[in-house]
Amino acid sequence: MLAAVVRAFDQVPRYETYDPPIPAGPHEQVVEVLAAGLHNYVKAQASGSHYTSRKQLPLIPGIDGVGRLPDGRLVYFVVPDTLYGALAEQTVIDLRRSVVLPDYADPVLIAAGMNSAMSSWVALRHRISFQPEQKVLVLGATGNSGQMAVQIAKLFGASEVIGAGRDPERLNMLPALGADTVVSLAGDPQEAADRLGEAAAEVDVVIDYLWGKPAELSMVPLLTKRLDRSRALTWIQIGSVAGPIASVPSAALRSANFQLVGSGQGSVTTAGYVAELPALVEAITAGKLSVKALPMPLSRVEEAWNMPVDGQRIVFVP
């Protein structure tokens, strides 16, 4: 079969012939891959930098996608822990980590939207007890996952959603997705953190895709400007676009009712993720979440790997 193959962590995958996968267990099945998204996770997987990386080569990257089973059914799947990923003409899936799609589902939209949406969807469902009418700050709202988080927070009943990010054009797009307020993080980092403190001090939940300095500098301004510091603020750490390390000021933990949790593989069970798949598929197919997809042939993987896409999600169509 043809696939995108990683043979060195410092090189982009190459489109080449590779041995087809062989099912190894009773729940495994080979599927014909129809669409697979190029997510940040996939790039980190291919570079060996993701925290789940096994540092083994060669590998086919790709963590999820839409495929056709031998009986003709369409499924959205999350790839098992294997060196055979989704960026290939075929892959092996564990049927327990898949969900059958309705016939009218668009494979490209599903492949583009599910991973981007899953992080905040699962975080709000499984990592905290999110309640309607709570207020949410999305830190890193101009990225694909951040834009989804804005929409999902509103879908779940947030009374106010504040989106923060650097890209001015994407910030201007956020109100149409449900953001009530936007905050620019451009310019001096401390000044940006102070702006965030002024605008978002009364939120109940922070969904953080940035971490690094933006998170580190924003914690104290957000907490110290709250009218009632004993009212809980839960910070959900999901991504680390701005850096893998942030120093948490001790004052943040002592001076307010501040809870810091993470959400990702390991903090939520596989069963927890799978349980949310049908509802998330329904939200995307029903148009409740806006998805911007850019389909491309898998043969163009080298060209597309680092291509600027202006807020769209590249979806490879093998």
PEDA-V420309 format. One record per backbone hydrogen bond with DSSP energy under -1.0 kcal/mol. NH is the residue of the N-H (numbers start at 0). CO is the residue of the C=O. If there is no record, write none. Layout:
NH|CO / NH|CO
This chain:
2|15 / 3|86 / 4|13 / 5|58 / 10|7 / 13|4 / 15|2 / 17|0 / 27|24 / 28|92 / 30|90 / 31|67 / 32|88 / 33|65 / 34|65 / 35|315 / 37|313 / 38|36 / 42|38 / 43|39 / 44|40 / 45|41 / 46|42 / 48|43 / 49|43 / 52|49 / 58|5 / 59|82 / 64|76 / 65|34 / 66|74 / 67|31 / 68|72 / 71|68 / 74|66 / 75|98 / 76|64 / 77|96 / 78|62 / 81|79 / 86|60 / 87|85 / 88|1 / 90|30 / 92|28 / 94|26 / 96|93 / 97|94 / 98|75 / 100|73 / 104|101 / 109|105 / 110|106 / 111|107 / 112|108 / 113|109 / 116|112 / 117|113 / 118|114 / 120|116 / 121|117 / 122|118 / 123|119 / 124|120 / 125|121 / 126|122 / 129|127 / 132|156 / 133|130 / 135|159 / 136|204 / 137|161 / 138|206 / 139|163 / 140|163 / 142|139 / 146|142 / 147|143 / 148|144 / 149|145 / 150|146 / 151|147 / 152|148 / 153|149 / 154|150 / 155|151 / 156|153 / 157|152 / 158|133 / 161|135 / 162|180 / 163|137 / 164|182 / 170|166 / 171|167 / 173|170 / 176|173 / 177|174 / 178|173 / 179|160 / 180|160 / 182|162 / 184|164 / 191|187 / 192|188 / 193|189 / 194|190 / 195|191 / 196|192 / 197|193 / 198|194 / 199|195 / 202|199 / 203|134 / 204|134 / 205|233 / 206|136 / 207|235 / 208|138 / 214|210 / 215|211 / 216|212 / 217|213 / 218|214 / 221|217 / 222|218 / 223|219 / 224|220 / 225|222 / 230|227 / 232|256 / 233|203 / 234|258 / 235|205 / 236|260 / 237|207 / 238|207 / 240|208 / 241|209 / 242|239 / 251|248 / 253|249 / 254|250 / 256|228 / 257|255 / 258|232 / 260|234 / 262|236 / 265|267 / 266|263 / 267|263 / 272|268 / 273|269 / 274|270 / 275|272 / 276|273 / 279|275 / 280|276 / 281|277 / 282|278 / 283|279 / 284|280 / 285|281 / 286|283 / 287|282 / 293|312 / 295|314 / 299|296 / 300|297 / 303|299 / 304|300 / 306|303 / 311|308 / 312|291 / 314|293 / 315|35 / 316|295
